[in-house]
Amino acid sequence: MKIRARSATGEARLEKIPVYCYQCVAGPDLLKVVVKDGVAVGVEPNTEMADVHPAGGTVCVRAYALIQKLYNPARIRQPMRRTNPRKGRNEDP
């Protein structure tokens, strides 16, 4: 179920998309990601699923950091490659 809303001027489109978060071992958190014009701008708990979720619909702290992880300019964008041909425990990668 997607919830869509437009501002009074009709400029921005806001969607709240229900998703799962698998960032920790506590299990999947049921949450909603707030998307504005195709960009995730927020995370909020999915209170509609409170009766099904073991934590009552609350969201783990790690889920709130997912947006920073997704849009961080210093994130790894491609697979890392070993530059040292020697491999081993005592070798500098």
Helices and strands as residue ranges (DSSP letters): E 3-6, E 13-21, E 29-36, E 39-45, G 47-49, H 61-64, H 66-71
